[in-house]
Amino acid sequence: MDYPLRHCHGCELPVITPPVQRGKNAYCPRCGTQLYRGGQPSFSGNLALALTCLILFIPAYGFDFLSIHLLGSELKASVFLGVFSLFQSGFPIVAGLVLFCGVIAPFAMCSSVVLAHTALYYRHHRLLILALKLMERLRIWSMIDVFLVSVVVACFKLRDYADIFVSPALYGFILLQILSVILMGRISVRRYWEKWQSESTYDEANGENYCSHCHLSQNNHEFCIRCSTSLLPGKRNSIQKTWALLTAAAICIFPANLLPMSILFSSGKRLEDTIFSGVVNLIQLNMAEIAVVIFVASILVPAIKIIGLAYLLIATQFSAHSYQRQRMFLYFLLKWIGKWSMIDLFVIAIMLTLVDRGQLLDFTPGTGATAFALVVIFTMLATTQFDPRLIWETENKTTAGDVYE
């Protein structure tokens, strides 16, 4: 039996794609990129999860999720109050990043699933393109899980200063996170395009070119015959753009680590903390677990991303022929760990709402917070700009392989 040929979107290897059992995945035999999942997709399940997530956004974001009793008054925290406080304190870049990663991206991600189903029902091609492009690009910016970890970190930091009370909205956040993780594990851009029109209906489905968006193999065209995405090989000026973003991140990482991230006024004393001094203080306060989380997320992860991406760029430019599979794994790792750098910025937004100005205990962000936000933005963008297919550019792509499960 002849099985269809599909190009791996990680290394461009043409791969023979037999059906895979439900619960198993098919991977590229050369670079290890996941090609497709087994079984028949349940699109109604995706829609139910997306609609449930959108409903949960109301209690999770519309109400206070945390409150403290400080100096005889009750102070409450919500996501939008944290963003507003950051804007009011003169940190628009930090506020915008917290708003985008904590609210806009996850909401748009869930909404894109509903839009995709609407487009399929009404056979609206442009709406489907919009929905699936949003689904594809916003996945790495959706950070509800990071925000929940940040709530835990903030609670540990404040436990010695005030009584902390958890509101029902936080349980809505937890449920929203669980369902959104399940949803993102289920959705597949390729499957939605297969639902729109199966690749078996195209005469040139085993062509020598392929679309990086819907993964349809086809002959040489300027645009994809199914989703209208440009078929230009690779990402245009990928290396130059990645180097530019990486250089900007490397410059910003120095003020991010040398300037204070937060300023705490306690009993008339002004305590300025850089990222490292904050880690040291947490260890001295017997919060070693939280100190490790902050050290890894705010110091180790940005450094690993900058060094790792620089290594990938240098190896690619010098056409290194060895350790390509290991470099591909490193790229996937850098994509996954990047979002965890947001923990410190989410913690700042939470504490800014809970530790009110004008009290004996006062908290405000430091100038290093803006530099650190820029490091997060530049490293995330650098990772998305790097084209992993360049790792395999010197490999022979004419011989087809078989998938492995």
C-alpha positions in Angstrom: 0.0 0.0 0.0 1.3 3.4 -0.9 1.3 5.9 1.9 1.4 9.7 1.4 4.7 11.6 1.5 5.0 14.5 3.9 8.0 16.8 4.5 9.2 17.2 8.1 8.7 20.8 9.1 11.8 20.6 11.3 14.4 19.4 8.8 12.5 19.2 5.5 13.1 15.4 5.1 10.5 13.7 2.9 8.9 11.1 5.2 6.5 8.3 4.3 3.5 8.7 6.6 1.5 5.5 7.4 -1.4 5.7 9.9 -0.5 5.6 13.6 -2.6 4.1 16.4 -4.5 6.4 18.7 -2.4 7.6 21.6 0.8 7.3 19.7 2.7 10.0 17.7 4.8 9.9 14.5 8.2 11.5 14.6 10.8 12.4 12.0 13.5 9.7 11.9 16.2 12.3 11.4 15.5 15.3 13.7 12.8 13.9 16.1 10.2 16.5 15.3 6.6 15.3 15.9 4.9 15.0 12.5 1.4 14.0 13.5 -0.6 12.2 16.1 -2.5 8.9 15.7 -6.2 8.3 15.8 -9.1 10.4 14.6 -9.3 13.9 16.1 -12.3 14.9 18.1 -13.0 18.4 16.9 -16.2 18.7 19.0 -14.0 18.0 22.1 -11.7 20.9 21.1 -14.6 23.2 20.8 -16.1 22.2 24.1 -12.8 22.7 25.9 -12.3 26.1 24.2 -15.8 27.4 25.2 -15.3 26.2 28.8 -12.0 28.0 29.0 -13.6 31.2 27.7 -16.3 30.9 30.3 -13.7 30.4 33.0 -12.0 33.6 32.0 -14.9 35.5 33.6 -14.4 34.4 37.2 -10.6 34.0 36.9 -10.0 37.5 35.5 -13.0 39.4 36.6 -12.6 38.9 40.4 -9.8 39.2 43.0 -7.9 35.9 43.3 -5.9 36.8 46.4 -6.2 39.1 49.3 -4.0 40.0 52.4 -4.7 41.7 55.7 -2.0 44.3 56.1 -1.8 46.9 58.9 -5.6 46.6 59.6 -6.7 46.9 56.0 -7.6 44.4 53.4 -5.7 44.5 50.0 -6.8 42.5 47.0 -5.1 41.3 43.9 -6.4 40.8 40.4 -4.6 40.5 37.0 -6.0 43.8 35.6 -5.3 45.6 38.9 -1.7 44.4 38.7 -1.4 45.7 35.1 -3.0 49.0 36.0 -0.6 49.5 38.9 2.4 48.8 36.7 1.2 51.4 34.2 0.5 53.9 37.0 4.0 53.3 38.5 5.7 54.2 35.2 6.5 50.7 33.8 4.5 50.5 30.6 6.7 47.8 29.0 6.4 45.5 31.9 2.7 46.2 32.2 2.2 45.5 28.5 4.1 42.2 28.6 2.2 41.0 31.7 -1.1 41.9 30.0 -0.2 40.2 26.7 1.2 37.0 28.2 -1.2 36.7 31.1 -4.5 37.8 29.5 -4.5 38.6 25.7 -2.5 35.6 24.4 -4.4 32.9 26.4 -7.7 34.5 25.6 -6.9 34.8 21.9 -5.6 31.3 21.9 -9.0 29.9 23.1 -10.9 32.2 20.9 -8.9 31.1 17.8 -10.2 27.5 18.3 -13.8 28.8 18.3 -13.1 30.9 15.2 -11.6 27.9 13.5 -14.7 25.8 14.1 -16.9 28.7 13.0 -14.8 29.0 9.8 -15.1 25.3 9.1 -18.9 25.3 9.7 -19.4 28.3 7.3 -16.6 27.3 4.9 -14.9 30.7 5.4 -11.4 30.4 4.1 -10.0 33.8 5.3 -11.4 33.3 8.8 -9.8 29.9 9.0 -6.4 31.3 8.0 -6.7 34.0 10.6 -7.8 31.6 13.3 -5.1 29.0 12.6 -2.3 31.6 12.3 -3.3 33.0 15.7 -3.4 29.4 17.1 0.1 28.7 15.8 1.8 31.9 16.8 0.2 32.6 20.2 0.9 29.1 21.7 4.3 30.0 23.2 3.0 33.4 24.6 0.1 31.9 26.6 1.5 31.8 30.1 -1.3 31.0 32.6 0.8 28.2 34.1 3.7 30.6 34.7 1.3 33.0 36.3 0.0 30.4 38.7 3.6 29.6 39.8 4.1 33.3 40.3 1.1 33.5 42.7 2.7 30.7 44.8 6.1 32.6 44.8 4.4 35.9 45.8 2.5 34.1 48.7 5.7 32.7 50.1 7.4 36.2 49.9 4.5 37.8 51.7 3.7 35.2 54.4 6.0 36.9 57.0 4.4 40.3 56.5 0.6 39.6 56.3 -2.2 37.1 56.5 -2.9 35.7 53.0 -6.4 34.6 51.9 -7.1 32.7 48.7 -10.3 33.7 46.8 -12.5 31.4 44.7 -11.3 33.1 41.5 -7.9 31.4 42.1 -9.6 28.0 41.8 -11.0 29.2 38.5 -7.5 30.0 37.4 -6.3 26.5 38.3 -9.2 24.9 36.4 -8.6 27.2 33.5 -4.9 26.2 33.4 -5.7 22.5 33.5 -8.3 22.7 30.6 -6.0 25.0 28.5 -3.1 22.6 28.8 -5.4 19.8 27.6 -6.7 22.0 24.8 -3.2 23.0 23.6 -2.2 19.3 23.7 -5.1 18.4 21.4 -5.2 21.1 18.8 -3.2 20.7 15.6 -3.1 23.2 12.7 -2.5 20.4 10.2 -5.6 18.5 11.3 -7.8 21.6 11.0 -6.6 22.0 7.4 -7.2 18.3 6.8 -10.8 18.9 8.0 -11.0 21.8 5.5 -9.7 19.8 2.6 -7.8 16.5 2.9 -4.3 16.3 1.3 -5.5 13.2 -0.6 -7.8 15.3 -2.7 -4.8 17.2 -4.3 -3.2 15.7 -7.3 0.3 17.0 -6.3 0.1 16.1 -2.6 3.5 14.3 -2.9 5.3 17.2 -4.5 8.9 18.3 -3.8 7.8 21.5 -1.9 5.7 21.9 1.2 3.9 24.5 3.3 5.3 25.2 6.7 1.9 26.2 8.0 -0.6 23.5 6.9 2.2 20.9 6.0 0.8 20.1 2.6 3.4 18.7 0.2 3.0 20.2 -3.3 4.9 21.3 -6.4 6.7 24.6 -6.6 4.3 27.5 -6.2 4.5 31.0 -4.9 1.7 30.4 -2.4 0.3 27.2 -0.8 -2.6 25.8 -2.8 -4.5 25.0 0.4 -3.9 27.8 2.9 -2.4 30.6 0.7 0.8 30.8 2.9 3.9 32.0 1.1 6.1 29.0 0.0 9.4 30.9 0.1 12.1 28.5 1.4 12.8 29.1 5.1 12.3 32.2 7.1 13.6 35.3 5.3 16.8 36.6 6.8 16.4 34.3 9.8 20.0 34.3 10.9 20.4 38.1 10.6 17.1 38.8 12.5 18.0 36.2 15.2 21.5 37.8 15.7 20.0 41.3 16.0 17.4 40.2 18.6 20.0 38.1 20.5 22.4 41.0 20.6 19.7 43.3 22.0 18.9 40.7 24.7 22.6 40.3 25.6 22.9 44.1 26.0 19.8 44.3 28.2 20.8 41.4 30.4 23.5 43.5 32.1 21.2 46.3 33.4 18.5 43.6 34.1 20.9 41.9 36.6 22.8 45.0 37.9 19.9 47.4 38.5 17.3 46.7 41.2 14.3 44.6 40.2 12.3 45.6 43.3 12.3 48.2 46.0 10.7 47.4 49.4 10.1 50.0 52.1 9.9 48.2 55.5 9.8 50.1 58.8 11.3 53.2 57.2 14.1 51.2 55.5 14.6 51.2 51.8 15.6 47.7 50.6 16.7 47.5 46.9 17.0 44.0 45.5 18.6 42.9 42.2 17.7 39.5 40.9 20.7 37.9 42.6 20.4 39.7 45.9 16.8 38.8 46.0 17.8 35.1 45.6 20.3 35.5 48.5 17.7 37.1 50.7 15.2 34.3 50.1 17.8 31.8 51.1 18.5 33.8 54.3 14.8 33.8 55.1 14.7 30.0 54.8 12.9 30.0 51.4 15.5 28.0 49.5 12.8 26.4 47.3 11.5 29.7 46.1 15.1 31.0 45.7 15.9 28.1 43.4 12.8 28.8 41.3 13.8 32.5 40.9 17.4 31.7 40.3 16.5 29.2 37.5 13.8 31.3 35.9 15.4 34.8 36.1 19.1 34.1 35.9 19.8 30.6 34.5 17.1 30.5 31.8 17.9 33.9 30.1 21.6 33.0 30.1 20.9 29.5 28.7 18.7 31.0 25.9 21.3 33.6 24.9 24.3 31.2 25.0 22.2 28.4 23.4 20.9 30.5 20.5 24.4 31.9 19.9 25.8 28.4 19.7 23.0 27.4 17.2 23.7 30.4 15.1 27.4 29.9 15.0 27.1 26.2 14.3 24.7 27.0 11.5 26.8 29.7 9.9 29.9 27.5 9.9 27.8 24.6 8.4 28.6 22.1 11.2 27.8 18.6 10.2 27.9 17.0 13.6 25.5 16.8 16.5 22.6 18.1 14.4 20.0 16.0 16.3 21.4 17.3 19.6 21.2 20.9 18.3 17.6 20.2 17.3 16.8 19.1 20.8 18.5 22.2 22.2 16.3 24.4 20.0 13.1 22.6 21.2 14.4 23.0 24.8 15.0 26.8 24.3 11.5 27.2 23.0 10.0 25.5 26.0 12.0 27.1 28.8 11.7 30.7 27.5 8.4 31.6 29.0 9.4 30.7 32.5 11.5 33.9 32.7 8.2 35.7 33.2 7.9 34.5 36.8 9.7 37.5 38.3 7.6 40.0 36.3 4.3 38.3 37.3 5.4 38.3 40.9 6.2 42.1 40.7 2.7 42.7 39.3 1.0 40.7 42.1 3.0 42.2 44.9 2.5 45.7 43.6 -1.3 45.3 44.1 -1.0 43.6 47.5 1.6 45.9 49.2 -0.1 49.2 49.0 1.8 52.5 48.8 1.7 54.9 51.7 1.8 52.1 54.3 4.7 51.2 56.6 5.3 48.4 54.2 5.6 49.5 50.6 6.7 47.8 47.4 7.6 49.2 44.0 9.3 47.8 40.9 12.9 48.8 40.2 14.5 50.1 37.0 15.9 46.6 36.3 12.4 45.3 35.7 12.1 47.1 32.4 15.4 45.8 31.2 14.5 42.3 32.3 11.2 42.6 30.4 13.1 43.5 27.3 15.4 40.5 27.8 12.3 38.2 27.9 10.8 39.9 24.7 14.0 39.8 22.7 14.9 36.1 23.6 11.3 34.9 22.9 11.3 36.7 19.5 14.8 35.4 18.7 13.7 31.9 19.3 10.7 32.3 17.0 12.9 33.9 14.3 15.5 31.2 14.2 14.7 28.6 11.5 15.6 25.1 12.7 15.7 23.8 9.1 19.0 25.7 8.8 20.5 23.1 11.1 19.9 20.5 8.4 20.6 22.6 5.4 23.7 20.7 4.3 22.0 17.3 4.7 20.7 15.4 1.7 16.9 15.8 1.5 16.2 13.7 -1.5 15.9 10.3 0.2 12.6 9.7 2.1 12.6 8.1 5.5 10.0 6.2 7.6 8.4 7.7 10.7 9.0 6.2 14.1 6.5 6.1 16.9 
